[in-house]
Amino acid sequence: MKRNITLRLDEELIRQAKVLAARESTSLNRLVVRELSRLVGRDQARERARRRALRAMEEGIPMGGGRVSRDELHER
């Protein structure tokens, strides 16, 4: 479902954004949607990476082999 929102922006920012949108042959609305989508996507990717990192820390790094006794470690 699409909804409308209201933004309060500085006049100069609006003017510059309209120029940018025109230069890219798009509307100001599409420009805003594209940038918000990019920001949200980046945040979601960061969150997924954070969860993966936490999961990896919880699971640890497999080092191979089984447990070694103290005596085995100190054999010469």
N, C-alpha and C positions, 0 to 999 in steps of 0.2 A: 504494500500500500504506500503510495506517495503522499507526502504532506508538505504543506508550505511552512516556511519559517520566516521570521522577521529578523533582520540584522541591522545594527546601527554601525555605520562605517563613516569614516572621515571622508569628506567630499573629494579630497585629492586622491585618496586611495581608490575611491569609486572611479574617478576619471582615469587613473592609470590602469586599473583593472579592465575597464572598457576598451582602452587602447590595446592592451595585451590580448584580450579576447578577439578583437577585430583583426589584429595581426595574425592570430592563429586560426582565423576564419571559423570562429565558434561564438557561442553566446556567453554572456557573463554567467548565466545559470549553469551551463555545461562546464565552464571553467571552474566554478566553485564546486560542483559535484565531483569533477575529476580530482581536484586537489584534496577534498575531504575524503574521497575513496582511497586515495594514495596514502593519506595520513592514517586512516583506520586500518588499511591493509598492513602498513609498516608496524603499527602497534600490535596487531594480531600476530604477525610474524615474530616480533620480539617476545610476546607472551608465550608462543609455542616453543621458542628457543629456550626461554627461561625454564619452562616446565621440563623440557628434555634434559637440560643441565641439572636440574634438581633431581630428576629421576636417575640420571647417571651417577650423581654423587651418592644417592641412597643405595644404589646397587653395587657401587664400587667398580674397580677395574679388574677384570679377570687376569690373573698373572700366571695361570696354568699350574698344573700339578696339584698335589694335595697338601695337607699340613705336614710340616717337618718338625720333628721333635728337637728339643734343645740339644740333646746329645748328638743328633745327626748334624746339626748346624756347626757344632764345635769339633767334629771329627777332623783329623788331619791325615 
